[in-house]
Amino acid sequence: ASRAPIVAVQLAYHTVAATSGGSMNVHVLDGLMYILSCCAPSAQIAVNVSFGTLAGPHDGTSLLEAAMDQLLALCGKRLAIVIAAGNSYQQRTHANLTLGRGESHALHWRAQPDDTSQSFLELWLPPGAQGIELEITPPGRAALPALRLGQSGMWLDGGTQPVCGLIYPDSVATGERGTCALLALAPTFSFDKDTATSPSGVWQVKLTNTQAGRVTVDAYVERDDVVIGTHGGARQSHFEDRFYNTSGDPGQWVDHPDNPSLIRRSGNFNSIGTGARTVSVGGTRISDGSWARYSPRKPDPDASRPERPGVVKVPDTHAYSDENPILLGLKAAGTRSGGVARLVGTSDAAPQVTRRILNRM
């Protein structure tokens, strides 16, 4: 691999800065097509994609995942696409709940103060889940009118601009199994006096099952962090639950099946890494071979929990991304000659697997 030609793709700046991935699909796919256009029709190509988001169906049916799977099928064994599994295992951005008829559960979504970016929550329902009712309660306010499948609504909070909106369609273009209800919040702070802002604090999202049978729902908070080198003012929102263990004690970095918390580390997975033909990569430690705390892991410690059809929660393979539990990351070449940089995360592990695949090619 060290003697192979390299094709580098720099994604559009606004795509990288907007970590919610609003325009990611088209730019990543354009990048893949550009790489292919630079290579001979017979060339062996291994592509590393160290990018992604947190929300989505997580079952391989998103637009970009379907496009990459189709591209891999057309190119055959001469093309491989390797994707980092994500670093959000401890970020409390995923919740999983199963509701029987007449049962209700409430999720508590913390919108951070001084967040100058919008925040998004996706609720993914399996096929046939027609009777889930959603009721949103803003911080310090009364509950908003409950919505059902096929409905949508906005909350103005006495102003003229929407502060939050809930879209609950019968079907969505972002996945093929079931549907997704999208809750969007305006920024909690803005330097522009004409920009509507939402209240920070805990937003309660109550789900009630009005139909017969049991329904499993996954809730994903979209990525909203700040890219290194930028000053976007974004602050990652997250779920809160009194049963979720945040002590950091040994053995508390993974889900336990007997813990009643709706917040599950398992399922915090790169939303473009669950395709059938791509290769997802998690991170492990050199010191003892155990999984990095921020990485999805295999086998899944929470595998006994009910799941929606087709959901992927474990990486296909792994590589080293930390030296030990204290010294995170690995030394790597810097951008200047002779420079050294410490890289941390599954985006550190994925390129190593890309190199292995190209060596085998």
VOPAGU-2260 file (C-alpha; in pm, 1 decimal, decimal comma):
REM VOPAGU-2260
SITE   aa  ch    i         X         Y         Z
SITE  ALA   A    0       0,0       0,0       0,0
SITE  SER   A    1     288,7     239,6      69,8
SITE  ARG   A    2     386,0     218,4    -300,5
SITE  ALA   A    3      32,3     264,2    -433,8
SITE  PRO   A    4     -87,4     593,9    -585,5
SITE  ILE   A    5    -309,8     796,4    -352,9
SITE  VAL   A    6    -615,3     995,6    -456,5
SITE  ALA   A    7    -716,0    1248,1    -186,9
SITE  VAL   A    8   -1060,2    1407,8    -168,6
SITE  GLN   A    9   -1130,6    1721,8      32,8
SITE  LEU   A   10   -1501,8    1755,7     103,3
SITE  ALA   A   11   -1669,4    2093,8      68,5
SITE  TYR   A   12   -1606,9    2305,6     378,2
SITE  HIS   A   13   -1975,4    2363,0     457,1
SITE  THR   A   14   -2034,3    1986,9     453,8
SITE  VAL   A   15   -1759,6    1925,1     710,0
SITE  ALA   A   16   -1859,6    2220,6     928,4
SITE  ALA   A   17   -2228,0    2116,0     932,4
SITE  THR   A   18   -2175,9    1794,8    1129,5
SITE  SER   A   19   -2544,9    1702,7    1105,1
SITE  GLY   A   20   -2462,6    1584,7     752,8
SITE  GLY   A   21   -2723,6    1785,4     564,0
SITE  SER   A   22   -2527,2    1779,8     236,1
SITE  MET   A   23   -2296,6    1488,1     312,5
SITE  ASN   A   24   -2462,8    1236,0      79,5
SITE  VAL   A   25   -2398,2    1414,0    -246,5
SITE  HIS   A   26   -2042,7    1522,6    -160,9
SITE  VAL   A   27   -1924,9    1182,3     -37,1
SITE  LEU   A   28   -2074,7    1013,3    -343,1
SITE  ASP   A   29   -1916,8    1277,1    -569,9
SITE  GLY   A   30   -1584,6    1205,6    -398,3
SITE  LEU   A   31   -1616,8     833,0    -466,5
SITE  MET   A   32   -1701,7     895,8    -832,1
SITE  TYR   A   33   -1403,7    1132,3    -859,9
SITE  ILE   A   34   -1169,7     863,6    -722,6
SITE  LEU   A   35   -1298,7     613,0    -977,1
SITE  SER   A   36   -1255,6     866,0   -1258,6
SITE  CYS   A   37    -887,8     907,4   -1166,2
SITE  CYS   A   38    -817,3     533,8   -1189,4
SITE  ALA   A   39    -793,1     283,4   -1471,5
SITE  PRO   A   40   -1096,7      55,0   -1519,0
SITE  SER   A   41    -889,6    -238,1   -1394,5
SITE  ALA   A   42    -735,4     -62,9   -1092,3
SITE  GLN   A   43    -767,4    -212,5    -745,0
SITE  ILE   A   44    -908,0      61,1    -517,0
SITE  ALA   A   45    -950,2      76,1    -139,1
SITE  VAL   A   46   -1124,9     390,2     -10,8
SITE  ASN   A   47   -1118,0     520,3     345,8
SITE  VAL   A   48   -1414,8     731,8     461,5
SITE  SER   A   49   -1355,8     880,1     805,8
SITE  PHE   A   50   -1675,6    1080,6     819,4
SITE  GLY   A   51   -2036,3    1031,7     921,2
SITE  THR   A   52   -2333,1    1128,0    1138,0
SITE  LEU   A   53   -2529,1     981,1    1429,4
SITE  ALA   A   54   -2893,9     981,3    1318,9
SITE  GLY   A   55   -3050,0     766,8    1049,8
SITE  PRO   A   56   -3212,9     424,3    1014,0
SITE  HIS   A   57   -2893,1     229,1    1097,4
SITE  ASP   A   58   -3012,5     -61,2     884,4
SITE  GLY   A   59   -2822,1       2,2     561,3
SITE  THR   A   60   -3116,0     160,5     377,6
SITE  SER   A   61   -3012,1     526,7     394,6
SITE  LEU   A   62   -2951,6     698,6      61,7
SITE  LEU   A   63   -2572,5     709,8      82,4
SITE  GLU   A   64   -2541,3     354,7     213,2
SITE  ALA   A   65   -2762,9     223,1     -66,6
SITE  ALA   A   66   -2558,9     419,3    -322,6
SITE  MET   A   67   -2228,2     285,8    -189,0
SITE  ASP   A   68   -2361,8     -71,0    -185,4
SITE  GLN   A   69   -2474,5     -32,8    -547,0
SITE  LEU   A   70   -2136,9     111,6    -646,5
SITE  LEU   A   71   -1955,4    -177,9    -478,6
SITE  ALA   A   72   -2180,5    -428,6    -654,7
SITE  LEU   A   73   -2106,7    -269,4    -994,1
SITE  CYS   A   74   -1729,6    -257,9    -937,4
SITE  GLY   A   75   -1698,9    -604,0    -790,1
SITE  LYS   A   76   -1392,2    -705,9    -591,0
SITE  ARG   A   77   -1173,0    -430,9    -734,9
SITE  LEU   A   78   -1332,3    -170,0    -501,8
SITE  ALA   A   79   -1356,9    -164,4    -121,9
SITE  ILE   A   80   -1500,3     114,0      96,6
SITE  VAL   A   81   -1391,7     128,1     461,4
SITE  ILE   A   82   -1584,7     343,1     711,2
SITE  ALA   A   83   -1508,4     442,4    1070,0
SITE  ALA   A   84   -1770,3     301,1    1310,7
SITE  GLY   A   85   -1795,2     625,5    1511,3
SITE  ASN   A   86   -1684,1     767,2    1846,0
SITE  SER   A   87   -2018,5     836,0    2017,0
SITE  TYR   A   88   -2050,0     524,2    2233,8
SITE  GLN   A   89   -2051,8     729,5    2557,2
SITE  GLN   A   90   -2231,7    1040,8    2428,8
SITE  ARG   A   91   -2590,1     947,0    2526,7
SITE  THR   A   92   -2728,9    1011,8    2179,5
SITE  HIS   A   93   -2924,4     686,2    2144,0
SITE  ALA   A   94   -3229,5     553,6    2325,9
SITE  ASN   A   95   -3417,9     229,2    2270,4
SITE  LEU   A   96   -3763,7     148,7    2405,1
SITE  THR   A   97   -4033,9    -111,1    2350,6
SITE  LEU   A   98   -4399,5     -23,9    2414,3
SITE  GLY   A   99   -4693,0    -258,6    2463,2
SITE  ARG   A  100   -5049,0    -148,2    2398,2
SITE  GLY   A  101   -5143,4     141,8    2627,7
SITE  GLU   A  102   -4786,4     186,6    2754,4
SITE  SER   A  103   -4606,0     520,8    2761,3
SITE  HIS   A  104   -4242,8     617,0    2810,8
SITE  ALA   A  105   -4082,3     961,0    2820,1
SITE  LEU   A  106   -3741,8    1051,3    2683,1
SITE  HIS   A  107   -3560,3    1349,2    2833,4
SITE  TRP   A  108   -3360,2    1538,8    2573,5
SITE  ARG   A  109   -3118,1    1802,2    2707,3
SITE  ALA   A  110   -3079,1    2107,2    2481,4
SITE  GLN   A  111   -2757,7    2284,5    2580,4
SITE  PRO   A  112   -2745,6    2656,8    2664,4
SITE  ASP   A  113   -2545,7    2884,9    2432,1
SITE  ASP   A  114   -2595,5    2648,8    2139,0
SITE  THR   A  115   -2592,1    2858,0    1820,7
SITE  SER   A  116   -2683,5    2560,2    1601,8
SITE  GLN   A  117   -3006,9    2373,5    1545,3
SITE  SER   A  118   -3060,6    2037,4    1716,8
SITE  PHE   A  119   -3234,8    1733,3    1570,5
SITE  LEU   A  120   -3388,2    1417,4    1714,6
SITE  GLU   A  121   -3501,9    1126,3    1497,3
SITE  LEU   A  122   -3748,6     863,9    1620,8
SITE  TRP   A  123   -3734,4     553,5    1400,1
SITE  LEU   A  124   -4035,1     322,3    1401,0
SITE  PRO   A  125   -4053,3     -25,4    1242,5
SITE  PRO   A  126   -4297,2    -117,1     961,4
SITE  GLY   A  127   -4655,2    -146,2    1082,5
SITE  ALA   A  128   -4613,2      87,5    1378,8
SITE  GLN   A  129   -4923,3     296,2    1308,4
SITE  GLY   A  130   -5035,0     371,7    1662,4
SITE  ILE   A  131   -4742,0     554,6    1825,3
SITE  GLU   A  132   -4850,1     894,7    1958,4
SITE  LEU   A  133   -4591,6    1166,8    2027,6
SITE  GLU   A  134   -4627,8    1445,8    2284,1
SITE  ILE   A  135   -4358,9    1714,8    2322,0
SITE  THR   A  136   -4318,3    1920,9    2639,6
SITE  PRO   A  137   -4075,4    2216,8    2612,7
SITE  PRO   A  138   -3869,7    2315,2    2920,7
SITE  GLY   A  139   -4086,9    2501,3    3172,8
SITE  ARG   A  140   -4393,3    2497,4    2944,5
SITE  ALA   A  141   -4712,2    2297,8    2909,6
SITE  ALA   A  142   -4723,4    1995,5    2681,3
SITE  LEU   A  143   -4788,6    2061,1    2313,0
SITE  PRO   A  144   -5076,9    1884,6    2135,3
SITE  ALA   A  145   -4998,3    1518,9    2070,9
SITE  LEU   A  146   -4935,1    1415,2    1711,2
SITE  ARG   A  147   -4992,4    1086,4    1532,7
SITE  LEU   A  148   -4865,4     924,3    1213,6
SITE  GLY   A  149   -4912,8    1151,5     912,7
SITE  GLN   A  150   -4930,6    1474,3    1115,5
SITE  SER   A  151   -4689,7    1761,7    1175,7
SITE  GLY   A  152   -4681,3    2077,7    1381,6
SITE  MET   A  153   -4478,1    2382,6    1483,9
SITE  TRP   A  154   -4445,4    2571,9    1812,4
SITE  LEU   A  155   -4397,8    2949,8    1801,0
SITE  ASP   A  156   -4379,0    3015,7    2177,3
SITE  GLY   A  157   -4578,6    3335,3    2130,9
SITE  GLY   A  158   -4356,7    3467,2    1851,7
SITE  THR   A  159   -4380,0    3473,2    1474,9
SITE  GLN   A  160   -4106,2    3221,1    1391,7
SITE  PRO   A  161   -4101,0    2846,8    1465,9
SITE  VAL   A  162   -3905,8    2750,4    1775,2
SITE  CYS   A  163   -3948,3    2377,5    1721,6
SITE  GLY   A  164   -4114,2    2157,2    1463,9
SITE  LEU   A  165   -4223,0    1794,5    1456,1
SITE  ILE   A  166   -4268,0    1611,2    1125,4
SITE  TYR   A  167   -4427,3    1265,5    1154,1
SITE  PRO   A  168   -4483,2    1131,7     797,4
SITE  ASP   A  169   -4618,9     798,2     679,5
SITE  SER   A  170   -4288,9     721,5     504,1
SITE  VAL   A  171   -3951,0     886,6     452,6
SITE  ALA   A  172   -3687,7     899,9     178,9
SITE  THR   A  173   -3404,8     849,4     430,0
SITE  GLY   A  174   -3482,3     481,2     498,7
SITE  GLU   A  175   -3685,1     194,4     357,6
SITE  ARG   A  176   -3809,2      16,2     671,7
SITE  GLY   A  177   -4086,0     187,2     868,3
SITE  THR   A  178   -4076,8     562,1     914,5
SITE  CYS   A  179   -3904,4     841,0    1106,0
SITE  ALA   A  180   -4048,1    1125,8    1312,7
SITE  LEU   A  181   -3815,6    1427,7    1311,2
SITE  LEU   A  182   -3808,8    1682,3    1594,7
SITE  ALA   A  183   -3609,8    1997,6    1517,0
SITE  LEU   A  184   -3514,2    2271,0    1763,4
SITE  ALA   A  185   -3402,5    2624,4    1688,7
SITE  PRO   A  186   -3069,8    2738,9    1840,1
SITE  THR   A  187   -3081,6    2817,1    2211,3
SITE  PHE   A  188   -2871,0    3130,1    2156,6
SITE  SER   A  189   -2798,2    3372,2    1875,8
SITE  PHE   A  190   -2610,2    3700,0    1831,7
SITE  ASP   A  191   -2874,2    3797,7    1575,4
SITE  LYS   A  192   -3176,8    3953,2    1747,0
SITE  ASP   A  193   -3400,3    3848,6    1455,9
SITE  THR   A  194   -3324,1    3477,8    1499,1
SITE  ALA   A  195   -3580,4    3278,1    1696,5
SITE  THR   A  196   -3429,6    3076,2    1979,2
SITE  SER   A  197   -3563,6    2777,9    2170,0
SITE  PRO   A  198   -3541,5    2736,0    2548,9
SITE  SER   A  199   -3248,4    2535,2    2676,7
SITE  GLY   A  200   -3309,4    2258,8    2926,5
SITE  VAL   A  201   -3487,4    1925,1    2916,4
SITE  TRP   A  202   -3738,3    1863,5    2638,7
SITE  GLN   A  203   -3968,0    1573,4    2723,6
SITE  VAL   A  204   -4067,2    1346,2    2437,9
SITE  LYS   A  205   -4348,8    1113,2    2545,7
SITE  LEU   A  206   -4431,7     811,0    2332,2
SITE  THR   A  207   -4758,7     620,0    2374,6
SITE  ASN   A  208   -4856,9     299,3    2196,0
SITE  THR   A  209   -5227,5     295,1    2107,8
SITE  GLN   A  210   -5222,2     -18,8    1891,6
SITE  ALA   A  211   -5215,9    -389,4    1968,3
SITE  GLY   A  212   -4880,4    -563,9    2000,3
SITE  ARG   A  213   -4538,6    -440,7    2102,0
SITE  VAL   A  214   -4343,7    -175,8    1910,9
SITE  THR   A  215   -3967,9    -109,0    1939,8
SITE  VAL   A  216   -3854,5     248,6    1873,7
SITE  ASP   A  217   -3499,6     384,8    1838,1
SITE  ALA   A  218   -3428,6     751,9    1907,8
SITE  TYR   A  219   -3110,6     910,4    1771,4
SITE  VAL   A  220   -2982,7    1259,6    1851,9
SITE  GLU   A  221   -2803,9    1397,6    1546,3
SITE  ARG   A  222   -2436,8    1490,2    1560,9
SITE  ASP   A  223   -2386,3    1855,0    1657,2
SITE  ASP   A  224   -2024,9    1895,3    1765,5
SITE  VAL   A  225   -1764,9    2149,2    1655,0
SITE  VAL   A  226   -1514,7    2046,4    1390,2
SITE  ILE   A  227   -1150,5    2102,0    1487,6
SITE  GLY   A  228   -1031,0    2438,5    1361,0
SITE  THR   A  229   -1376,3    2598,0    1347,6
SITE  HIS   A  230   -1576,4    2814,6    1586,9
SITE  GLY   A  231   -1932,6    2724,7    1496,4
SITE  GLY   A  232   -2077,9    2750,9    1847,1
SITE  ALA   A  233   -2244,0    2408,7    1828,7
SITE  ARG   A  234   -2306,5    2211,7    2149,6
SITE  GLN   A  235   -2403,0    1845,6    2141,4
SITE  SER   A  236   -2747,0    1773,8    2290,3
SITE  HIS   A  237   -2803,7    1441,4    2464,2
SITE  PHE   A  238   -3048,6    1223,8    2655,4
SITE  GLU   A  239   -3071,7    1213,6    3035,0
SITE  ASP   A  240   -3198,2     932,8    3257,2
SITE  ARG   A  241   -3154,5     872,7    3629,8
SITE  PHE   A  242   -3079,3     504,7    3565,3
SITE  TYR   A  243   -2794,1     573,9    3322,5
SITE  ASN   A  244   -2459,5     522,4    3497,1
SITE  THR   A  245   -2218,6     812,6    3446,3
SITE  SER   A  246   -1984,3     725,1    3736,5
SITE  GLY   A  247   -1704,0     598,3    3515,6
SITE  ASP   A  248   -1646,5     305,3    3751,9
SITE  PRO   A  249   -1485,9      -8,1    3606,7
SITE  GLY   A  250   -1748,1    -213,1    3426,8
SITE  GLN   A  251   -1980,3      84,3    3375,0
SITE  TRP   A  252   -1860,1     179,5    3026,4
SITE  VAL   A  253   -2095,8     -69,3    2862,4
SITE  ASP   A  254   -2468,6    -141,8    2875,1
SITE  HIS   A  255   -2597,3    -397,7    3122,6
SITE  PRO   A  256   -2915,2    -585,4    3023,0
SITE  ASP   A  257   -3059,2    -550,0    3373,3
SITE  ASN   A  258   -3019,5    -168,7    3371,9
SITE  PRO   A  259   -3366,0     -16,7    3304,1
SITE  SER   A  260   -3225,6     299,1    3143,2
SITE  LEU   A  261   -3372,4     378,0    2802,1
SITE  ILE   A  262   -3039,0     535,8    2702,3
SITE  ARG   A  263   -2823,8     268,0    2540,4
SITE  ARG   A  264   -2461,4     297,2    2440,6
SITE  SER   A  265   -2515,8      13,3    2197,9
SITE  GLY   A  266   -2657,8     159,6    1878,2
SITE  ASN   A  267   -2439,5     471,6    1883,9
SITE  PHE   A  268   -2300,7     389,4    1540,3
SITE  ASN   A  269   -2191,8     585,4    1235,0
SITE  SER   A  270   -2511,5     622,0    1032,8
SITE  ILE   A  271   -2334,8     563,5     698,5
SITE  GLY   A  272   -2146,9     255,5     820,0
SITE  THR   A  273   -2426,9      -3,0     832,1
SITE  GLY   A  274   -2439,9     -96,9     462,5
SITE  ALA   A  275   -2420,9    -458,4     348,8
SITE  ARG   A  276   -2105,9    -421,9     134,2
SITE  THR   A  277   -1899,8    -155,3     310,3
SITE  VAL   A  278   -1654,0    -243,6     590,7
SITE  SER   A  279   -1704,1     -71,6     928,2
SITE  VAL   A  280   -1412,0     -46,4    1169,7
SITE  GLY   A  281   -1411,7      -7,7    1548,4
SITE  GLY   A  282   -1118,9      89,7    1770,1
SITE  THR   A  283    -922,4    -116,4    2024,2
SITE  ARG   A  284    -627,2     -59,7    2261,3
SITE  ILE   A  285    -273,8    -178,2    2204,0
SITE  SER   A  286    -216,5    -241,3    2577,6
SITE  ASP   A  287    -477,9    -511,3    2631,2
SITE  GLY   A  288    -672,9    -548,3    2305,9
SITE  SER   A  289    -997,1    -431,7    2468,5
SITE  TRP   A  290   -1235,8    -195,8    2291,4
SITE  ALA   A  291   -1183,2     178,8    2312,9
SITE  ARG   A  292   -1444,9     340,1    2535,7
SITE  TYR   A  293   -1576,5     559,4    2256,2
SITE  SER   A  294   -1607,1     278,7    2000,1
SITE  PRO   A  295   -1893,3      41,5    1918,3
SITE  ARG   A  296   -1788,5    -311,6    2007,4
SITE  LYS   A  297   -1832,8    -672,9    1906,3
SITE  PRO   A  298   -2004,1    -878,9    2038,4
SITE  ASP   A  299   -2280,5    -639,9    2140,0
SITE  PRO   A  300   -2317,3    -629,2    2523,0
SITE  ASP   A  301   -2682,1    -528,7    2473,2
SITE  ALA   A  302   -2772,5    -794,9    2216,3
SITE  SER   A  303   -3063,1    -932,0    2421,7
SITE  ARG   A  304   -3256,8    -604,4    2394,4
SITE  PRO   A  305   -3543,6    -592,7    2137,7
SITE  GLU   A  306   -3438,6    -436,4    1807,6
SITE  ARG   A  307   -3598,2    -304,6    1491,6
SITE  PRO   A  308   -3553,6    -525,6    1182,5
SITE  GLY   A  309   -3212,4    -498,1    1017,8
SITE  VAL   A  310   -3046,1    -263,6    1266,4
SITE  VAL   A  311   -2663,5    -288,7    1276,0
SITE  LYS   A  312   -2485,7    -211,6    1604,2
SITE  VAL   A  313   -2148,0    -387,3    1578,5
SITE  PRO   A  314   -1846,5    -313,9    1354,1
SITE  ASP   A  315   -1731,3    -561,3    1090,1
SITE  THR   A  316   -1372,4    -550,7    1213,1
SITE  HIS   A  317   -1134,5    -345,8    1429,4
SITE  ALA   A  318    -786,7    -194,0    1450,7
SITE  TYR   A  319    -585,2     -13,4    1717,1
SITE  SER   A  320    -691,1     343,3    1798,0
SITE  ASP   A  321    -556,6     391,9    2156,7
SITE  GLU   A  322    -230,3     299,0    2323,9
SITE  ASN   A  323    -394,4     232,3    2662,4
SITE  PRO   A  324    -690,7     354,1    2875,8
SITE  ILE   A  325    -498,9     668,3    2978,7
SITE  LEU   A  326    -303,4     755,4    2664,4
SITE  LEU   A  327    -565,7     783,7    2393,1
SITE  GLY   A  328    -485,8     775,2    2025,0
SITE  LEU   A  329    -178,0     677,4    1825,6
SITE  LYS   A  330     118,5     870,4    1689,8
SITE  ALA   A  331      89,2     945,5    1320,7
SITE  ALA   A  332     257,8    1159,6    1060,1
SITE  GLY   A  333     176,1    1529,3    1077,6
SITE  THR   A  334      88,7    1749,4     782,8
SITE  ARG   A  335     439,5    1899,1     774,1
SITE  SER   A  336     753,4    1706,2     688,0
SITE  GLY   A  337     887,2    1531,7     998,2
SITE  GLY   A  338     585,0    1637,0    1203,4
SITE  VAL   A  339     404,2    1403,9    1442,4
SITE  ALA   A  340      36,2    1420,7    1540,3
SITE  ARG   A  341    -167,4    1207,3    1778,8
SITE  LEU   A  342    -483,1    1077,5    1616,1
SITE  VAL   A  343    -774,4     958,1    1831,5
SITE  GLY   A  344   -1088,9     770,9    1736,6
SITE  THR   A  345   -1215,4     507,1    1497,2
SITE  SER   A  346   -1106,6     738,3    1215,6
SITE  ASP   A  347    -758,2     637,1    1330,0
SITE  ALA   A  348    -842,2     266,8    1305,8
SITE  ALA   A  349   -1022,7     266,4     969,5
SITE  PRO   A  350    -721,9     369,6     752,8
SITE  GLN   A  351    -521,8      79,0     894,5
SITE  VAL   A  352    -787,5    -164,3     771,4
SITE  THR   A  353    -793,1      17,5     436,3
SITE  ARG   A  354    -419,7     -49,5     406,2
SITE  ARG   A  355    -466,3    -418,8     493,9
SITE  ILE   A  356    -736,4    -458,1     229,4
SITE  LEU   A  357    -523,5    -291,0     -39,2
SITE  ASN   A  358    -226,3    -511,5      54,6
SITE  ARG   A  359    -447,4    -819,3       5,2
SITE  MET   A  360    -565,5    -681,6    -328,4
